[in-house]
Amino acid sequence: MGHCCNIFFISQRFFFLFLASFTRFLFFIIIMSLVGKISTEIGVHASAAKWFKLFATQLHDVQHLTDSVHETKLHHGEDWHHNETVKHWTYVIDGKVTTCHEKIESVDEENKTIYYKLYSGEIDHKFKVFKLIFQAIGKDNGSAIIKWTVEYEKISEEVDPPYGYIEYLHKCTRDIDLNLLKA
């Protein structure tokens, strides 16, 4: 009888260990399905230096270079390019006027890369985390490739990945490139 109880105890213990491991695995799968990254690379005619200068030192001009941005203004702070400054953006995503706040997290001048955090407005209704990465990559002929990356964590499975933002960034990039060539 004692041997039978030991087997039951070992089986029960194994079952609970298995259950705990399986639960962690399912939690990992659920979390992984909520987290994502989408990138696009767009060939442009203006130089990487021109593009980086615009986003690193003249961000307030973007609203004048594309009709996809309706308005942008300082929400908090006095310098458009300081890490503590918060900007308020109004733009069109999927045919709908949308707003958000944006803050620069970091700037990598050597790699012409800027990391942004977007939050508030529609973003907070769908995403726990929403980061936008801009990179201007120079080409030998003087033109550039603009790479946009959206890193996100959805609040639930029902939320679609932010493909509309990639379409928006693609359109903005085309509009801005035409205006940078005129300048």
N, C-alpha and C positions, 0 to 999 in steps of 0.2 A: 504494500500500500504506500509506503514511503517513497519508493522508486517512482510510482505512478504520479504522485504529487510533485516530485521534482521535475518530471518531464512536463507536467502541466504548467508549473511555475516557469520553466525555461521557455516553453512555447508561448506563454502569455507575455513574458518579458521580450522575447524575440518579436512578437506581434506588435507590442507598443514601440519598440525601437524602429521597426519597419514603418509603422504608422507615422512616427515623428519624422523620419527621414523622407517619407513620401510626401508629407504635408509641407516640409521645407522645399522639396522639389517642385510641388505644385505652386507654392508661393513664388518661387524663383521664375517659373514659367509665366505666371500671371504678370509679375513685375516686368519681365523681359518683353512681354507683348504690349505693355504700356509705354515702354521707352523706345525711342526711335531717332533716326538721323536721316535727313534727306539732303542731297547736294545737287547743285547744277553748276555747270561751267559754261560761260558764254563768251565767245570771241568778240572783242570790241576793237575799234580802230584807234581810239585815244590811248595814250601810253599808260602803263601801270603807275608811273609817277604822278600823272595828272589825276588818275582815279583815286589813288591813295591820298593825295593832297586834299581832294574834295571831301572825302569821308573823314579824314583826320583833322582838317583845319577849317573846312567850309561847309559843315553839315547843314547849317541853316539855309544854304542855297539849294538843297535838293528839292525843296517844295516848288522852286521856280523852274526846274529842269524836267519835270514829268507831271502830267496831269493826273497820275494815279495817287499822288500825295495832295490832299486838299489843303492841309494846314499842318504846320509844326510850330511849336512855341516852347519856350522854357517853362517848365512847371515848378522847378526848384533849382536855385543856383543862378549864377550870373555868367558863367562861361560855358559855351556849347560843348567844349571838348574836355572838360574836367571829369574825372571818374565819379565825383559826388553829384554832378549835375543830372537832373532828371528832365527829359524832354517829353512833351505830350504830342502824339502824332494822330492825325486824322487821315485815313486813306481808304481805298476801296479793295475789298477782298471778296472774291466770288460774287461780284455785283452789289455788294452791301457795304455801306459806309461803316467803317470800324474805327475804334480809337484804342490807343494803348499808351503806356509810359515806357520809356526806353532809357537805359543807363549804360554807359560804356564800362565794361568790366576791365578790359586791358587793351593795350596797343602794342603790337610788335612791329616796330618800324623796319627792322632788318628784313622781315618776311612780308612786309606790307599787308599786315593782317590786323583786323580790329574785331574784338569780341564784345557783343552787346547782350544785355539781358532785357527782354521785353516782358511786361506784366501789366496787370490791370485791364479794365474793359473786358472785351470778349475773350481775351486770352485766358484770364483767370477762371472763366466759366468752363473752359475746356482742358486747360493744361496746368499741371503743378509746376513744371519747368519749361521755359521757352527761351532758347538762346539762339542768337543769329551771329554767324561768323562771316565776315567779309574778307576776301583776300584778292589782291591785284597781282597777277603773275605776268611779268614782262616776257615778251617774245623777241626774238632776234631782229625782226623787221620793224620794231618800234611800236607795234600794236600790243595788245594784252589779252589775257583771259581773266575774266572776273569770276571768281568762285564764291558762291553763296552756299552756306551750310546751315540748316535749321536742326538744332538738337532739341528734343522735347520729351516730356513725360505727360501722357494723357491722364486725366482724372478718372477715366473709366474706359472699358472696352467699347462702349457705344460711340465714343468720339473718334472721328476719322483722322487719319494723319493730315498734317497741314499742307496738302498739295497746293491749295489756293495761294499760300504764301510764296511757293516756288514760282507759280505763274505770275504773281504780282512782281516779284523780284526780277523775273525775266523781262517783263514789260518795262519796268522802271529802268533797268540796265540799258535796254535798247533806246528809250527816250533820252536818258542822260548822255549816252554815247553820242547821239546826234548833236546835242547841245554842246558837249565838250569839244567836238570837232569844229563848231562855229566859233568858239572862243579863241 
